[in-house]
Amino acid sequence: MKRRIFAIGITALAVFASVGACSRAPEGRAPEAQTSAGWVTPPQIERVERTASGLSVRGRAAPQGRVVLRAAGGTAYAVGADANGRFDLQVRAPASDTLFMVETQNGQDALPAPYQMLVSRDPAGPTALLGPGAPTKRMDKAGPLDVVDSDGHALVASGRAAPGSTVAVSVAGREPVQAHVGPDGRWSLALTSEGAGAAEIVVAGRRYAYPGPALGSGAGDGLALASNPQGWSVSWPVPPRSRQGSWFPAG
């Protein structure tokens, strides 16, 4: 039986209006290390850009903290944040579709962030931050619709628009619903709780042919990413025994 990963998110979707907003430091300030509780704020990735040699991953962490991206097979990249908590980590383009664990190192301890970073081997493919039960935060350029997430029971659409604006979203011919865009320019909206299959989704007047959720375990317990005429479908494991799917439309 599949666990309903989005069950909490749909009843309180306002929390997801900006992914990670609750844990984000105030604008312009670096996260502060919470050493009194023996815990350090995990890294917050803010930008991922493709470069000629790979990727540039930028964000914020505890000042002077060490940020690590770790992939299966032992591949790892690390960099120290500066005195203001800013970091810029250079990553080689992966030879295969990869999920990176995002960590802060505190002595011998590795403190993971509540999300992983997806990087497709296809330079035209998606880069994104994936978190269990939370809307995916797409980092590469897209159109009005960034991504559609599914746990097999619910659909959650996310995108970007002008901060403070509203975006009209409809699925399968239903009446449009207005999604409110947060101050960071991102919005998320629960489309249905019926586990809909393939359907037309209209966002800000643009039509998308959503192919339906791809939650199969074709890659065993690991990541599965496949391209399709409309974009890319991703399935990834959510402990202990569930999977979450994300569809990234082509820009």
N, C-alpha and C positions, 0 to 999 in steps of 0.2 A: 504494500500500500504506500502511495506517495504521500509524503508529509506536505501540508500546505504551507510552503515557505512564506508566501505573501499574506497569510491570514492576518497577522498583526498590522502589516503595512496598509491593507485596504481599509481597515477601520480607523486608521489614523494617518491617512496619506499626507496630511499637511506636514508631517514630520519629514517627509521625503521631498518636499518642494525644492529643496537644495540638498543633494546628497552630501552627508557629512556635516551639515550646518551646525548640528548640536555640538560637535567636537571641535569646530573650527575656531581658531584664535581670532580676536577682533581684528578688523581690517588694518593692515599696516603694521601689525605687531607680530613678532615671532612667538610660536608656542613656548611656554615656560616649562622647564623641567620640574616635575612634581616629586622632588627627591624626598620630601618629608614622609610621603606615603610609600616610598620605595618603588615608584612607578614613574616612567618618563613618557611624555606625550609621543605617540607614534608619528612617523613622517606623514606629511600631508602633501601629496603630489598635486601640483597646480597646472603643470603644462608638460606635454609630451610632444616633441617635434621630431620628425624624420630628418636626418641629415645625410650627407653623401656617404658617411661611413657607418651610420647606424641611427641612434636616437639620442636626443638630449632630454633628460628627465629633470625637471626643476620643481622646487617646492620649498616647504618650510619644515623645520624640525627643532628640537631643543638646541639652543645655542651651543656650539662646539660638539654637538652630538654626532654620532656616526650612523650613517644611513646605508643600508645594505639591500640590494635586490638579489634574490636567490631563486634559481630555477632548478628543476629536477635534473639530476645527473651531476650536480656539484658545481655548475656554473654560477658564479657570484660576482657582483660588482659592488664596490663600496666607495664612499666619499664622506668627508667630514663637513658638517654645516659650519658656516662662519659665525662670528660673534653675534650677528643679528638673526641667526637661525636659518639663513638661506643656503640652499645647496643646488648644485648643477652637476648631475651625474651623467657621464657619457657611457653609452651601452652599445655594443656591437649589434648589428642587425642579426637577429637569430636565423639559423638555418631551417628551423621548424617553428610552427605555431607554438607559442610559449606563454605559460602563466608564471609570473614572477611573484614570489612572496616578498612583501615589503616589510622591512624590519628596522628597528633601532637597536644598536648594540650598546649595552650598559655593562661594562666589564666583560665577564664570560657569558652573560645572559643575553639572549636574543628576544626582543619584545616585538611581536608581530603587529602590524596594522590590521584593522578589521576589514581589509579588502586585499585583493590581488590585482596585479597589473597584467592585462592581456596585451600581447604584441603578436600580430599576424606576421608570418614570414613574407607574405605578399606586401610589397610597399604600398600598394593601393588599398590594402585591407585595413581593418579597424585596429586602433589602440584604445584601451578603455580600462576603467577601474571597476572590478566586479566584487560585490559584497553580498553574502547570503541574506536573502530577505529584503534587500534594498535595491532601488532602481540603479541600473548600471550608469556610470558616468563616462560617456564617450569623450575621448580626448582629440581624435582627429576631426577634420572638417566634415560636415554633413549638411543636409538640407534642413527644413523645418522640423523633421523627425529624426532624432538621433538613434533611438533603439526601442525595441519592444521586448520586454522581459516576460517570462512565463515560468511557472512552476508546475504546469499541467492542469491548474485549476483557474488561474487568474492571469490577466494580461495587464501590464503596466507600461504605458508609453512615456517616453522622456524626450526632451528636446531643448533647444536654445532659442531665445528671442530677446527682444529689447527688455531690459530690467523694468519691472513694474507694469508691463503690458499684459494682455490676455491673448490666448491662442485658442481658436476653435478646433476641437478634435471630435471626430465621430468614427464609429466602427460598424461595419456591416449594415450600413444604411440607417442607423439610429440617429436620433436628433443630436446635433452637435452639443458638446459640453465645453464650457470655457475653462481653460487651464490658466492659472495665475502664475506669472513669471516672477521668480524671486530676484532679489537685488544682485545676485551673481549671474543673472541671465539664463537660469535653468528652470525648467518646470517638469513635473511628473504627474501622471494622472492614471488612476485605475479605470480601465476600459470596460471590463466585464469580470464576473466571477463564475462564468460558465465554462471556462476552459475552451474557448472558441478555437476552431481550427483555422484554416485559411480564410481570410476575409480582406475586404478592402478597407483601408484606414485612410481617412482624409484629415490632413493637418494643415491649417491655414490655407485651405483651398487646393493643396497639392495631394494627389491621389497616390497611394502606395498599395501594392499587391502583397500583403503579408502572407507568407507561405505556411504559417502555422508553427506551433512550437516544435523544436527538435530536441527532445529529451532522451533520445536513445543512448545506450551505453556502448556505442560502436568502438569507442576508444578504451574499453574496459573501465577502470576507475579514474581515468584521466580526462584531459581536454580533447574535445572533438570540434573541429572548425571546418566548415564546408562552404564553398561559394555556390551561389545560385544566380539565376538571371537577375533577380531583384537586389542582391546584396550578399551578405554572409550570415550563416546560421552557426551559433556556438552553443555547445552543451558542456557543462563543467560540473564537477562533483561538489556537493554540499554535505558535509558530515552530519549525521553518521552514515546515512544510506540514501540520500536524496540527490537529485540533480536539478540544476536551474538552467534554463535556456534563454538565449538572447539572440535577437535578429537585428542586424545592422543594415539598414537600406543603403544602397549606393547613393552617393551624393548627387 
